[in-house]
Amino acid sequence: MKKLMLICLVLVSSKGFSQNFLKRFEFGLKAGVNYSNFTDASFPTDPLVGFHAGGTIAFKITNNFLIQEEFLFSSQGAKVKGDSFDNQNLKLYYITVPILLKYRHSSGFYIEGGAQAGMKAKEDVKGLSMGDFAKKLDLAAVGGLGYQSKMGLGIGARYVYGISKVGDFNVTNIRNDFKNNNIQASIFYVF
């Protein structure tokens, strides 16, 4: 009889624990515009407009502090000015995974910061006979702010500062140690 009562107690308490634990998660969808460029490039560039879209998952440590992870498809790159790459748009497409620590005030305003890893999915660079233009992995630091309403709809802005070198080519008159930098504006819905 004691064993049966102990088993019932464990089952009831684990069910309550799992329900409370699952309530600490937030899932969402996100999309927006990118404004990207290369920094430290040895060739002249202008910013390139792109997009990002994907899903988010967050774990509430407390009511105000969260750890958020996102899975986004993101287009980045730059417009080349001059003869280095024949005045073309260098478009790089990544699957990015930012991991962020987020503080969200009870009013809905938030600030976030963390790191991001990007895996190159595709590149659109014409006329290169040197193989790949960009490396497969792109690392960055991330910081941003925004607002989330009580119903889950929100807006945000973020700066993605490239840490790793982008170029994966070997040309004598062009350095390949430039980095991706990106400003993102997003709308999202958390359910």
C-alpha positions in Angstrom: 0.0 0.0 0.0 2.9 2.4 0.8 4.5 1.7 -2.6 1.2 2.4 -4.4 0.8 5.7 -2.5 4.4 6.7 -3.3 4.0 5.9 -7.0 0.7 8.0 -7.1 2.5 10.9 -5.3 5.4 10.8 -7.8 3.1 10.7 -10.8 0.9 13.6 -9.5 4.0 15.7 -8.7 5.8 15.0 -12.0 2.6 15.9 -13.9 2.4 19.2 -12.1 6.1 19.9 -12.6 6.0 19.1 -16.3 3.0 21.4 -16.9 4.7 24.3 -15.0 7.9 23.6 -16.9 6.2 23.7 -20.3 4.6 27.0 -19.4 8.0 28.6 -19.2 8.6 28.2 -23.0 7.5 30.7 -25.6 7.4 29.8 -29.3 7.2 32.3 -32.1 7.5 33.2 -35.8 9.7 36.1 -37.0 10.4 37.9 -40.3 12.0 41.2 -41.3 14.4 43.2 -43.4 18.2 43.1 -43.3 20.5 46.0 -44.2 24.0 44.4 -44.6 27.5 45.3 -45.7 31.1 44.1 -45.4 33.5 45.9 -43.0 37.3 46.0 -43.5 36.9 45.1 -47.2 39.8 46.1 -49.5 37.2 46.9 -52.2 34.5 49.6 -52.1 31.0 48.4 -51.1 27.5 49.8 -50.4 24.9 48.2 -48.2 22.6 45.6 -49.6 18.9 45.1 -48.6 17.8 41.6 -47.8 15.5 39.6 -45.5 15.3 37.1 -42.7 12.5 34.7 -41.6 12.1 31.8 -39.2 11.1 30.6 -35.8 12.0 31.4 -32.2 12.0 29.5 -28.9 12.5 31.1 -25.5 12.8 29.8 -22.0 11.7 32.1 -19.2 14.2 31.9 -16.3 12.1 34.5 -14.4 9.2 36.6 -15.6 11.6 39.2 -17.0 14.7 37.2 -18.0 14.7 34.8 -20.9 17.1 32.7 -22.9 16.0 32.8 -26.6 17.2 30.8 -29.5 16.2 31.5 -33.1 16.4 29.5 -36.4 16.4 32.0 -39.3 17.1 32.0 -43.0 18.9 35.3 -43.7 20.2 37.0 -46.8 23.3 39.2 -46.4 26.1 40.6 -48.4 27.0 43.9 -50.1 26.9 45.8 -53.4 30.3 46.2 -54.9 31.3 49.6 -56.3 34.2 49.6 -58.8 35.9 46.9 -60.8 36.8 44.4 -58.1 33.8 42.1 -58.8 32.3 43.8 -61.8 29.8 46.0 -59.9 27.6 43.2 -58.7 25.6 42.4 -55.6 27.4 39.8 -53.5 24.5 37.9 -52.0 25.2 35.3 -49.2 22.4 33.2 -47.7 22.8 31.8 -44.2 20.9 29.6 -41.8 21.6 31.6 -38.6 21.2 30.5 -35.0 21.3 33.4 -32.5 21.4 32.5 -28.8 20.4 35.5 -26.7 19.9 36.6 -23.1 16.9 38.8 -23.0 15.5 41.2 -20.4 11.9 42.0 -20.9 10.3 44.7 -18.7 6.6 44.2 -17.6 5.7 47.1 -20.0 6.8 44.9 -23.0 10.0 46.7 -23.9 13.1 44.4 -24.1 16.8 44.5 -24.6 18.8 41.5 -25.8 22.4 40.4 -26.4 24.3 37.2 -27.3 26.1 35.3 -30.0 25.1 34.0 -33.4 26.4 31.2 -35.7 25.6 31.2 -39.3 26.0 28.3 -41.7 26.2 29.3 -45.4 23.3 27.8 -47.4 24.0 29.5 -50.7 26.0 32.3 -52.3 25.1 34.3 -55.4 28.4 35.6 -56.7 28.8 35.7 -60.5 32.0 35.4 -62.5 34.3 33.9 -59.9 36.5 31.1 -61.1 38.2 30.7 -57.7 35.6 28.4 -56.1 33.6 29.5 -53.0 33.5 33.2 -52.2 32.5 32.9 -48.6 33.4 30.5 -45.8 30.8 28.0 -44.6 30.7 29.3 -41.0 30.0 32.9 -39.9 30.2 34.0 -36.3 28.8 37.2 -34.9 27.9 39.1 -31.7 24.3 40.3 -31.5 22.6 43.2 -29.6 19.1 44.6 -29.9 15.9 46.1 -28.5 12.2 46.0 -29.1 8.7 45.8 -27.8 6.3 42.8 -27.4 2.6 43.4 -26.7 0.7 41.3 -24.2 -1.0 39.5 -27.1 2.4 38.3 -28.4 2.8 40.6 -31.4 6.1 42.6 -31.4 8.7 44.6 -33.3 12.5 44.6 -32.8 15.7 46.0 -34.1 19.1 44.3 -33.9 22.7 44.8 -34.9 24.7 41.8 -35.9 28.5 42.5 -35.6 30.6 40.0 -37.6 33.5 38.4 -35.7 34.8 35.8 -38.2 36.3 36.5 -41.6 33.9 36.0 -44.6 36.2 35.5 -47.6 37.2 32.0 -48.7 39.1 32.9 -51.9 42.7 33.6 -52.8 43.2 36.6 -55.1 46.4 38.6 -55.0 44.9 42.2 -55.1 41.8 41.6 -52.9 42.0 40.8 -49.1 39.6 38.2 -47.9 39.5 39.2 -44.2 36.4 41.3 -44.3 33.4 40.6 -42.1 29.6 40.6 -42.3 27.7 43.3 -40.5 23.9 43.5 -40.5 21.1 45.7 -39.1 17.8 43.8 -38.8 14.3 45.2 -38.3 11.7 42.5 -37.5 8.1 41.8 -36.7 7.3 38.7 -34.7 4.5 36.8 -33.0 4.9 34.7 -29.9 2.3 32.2 -28.9 
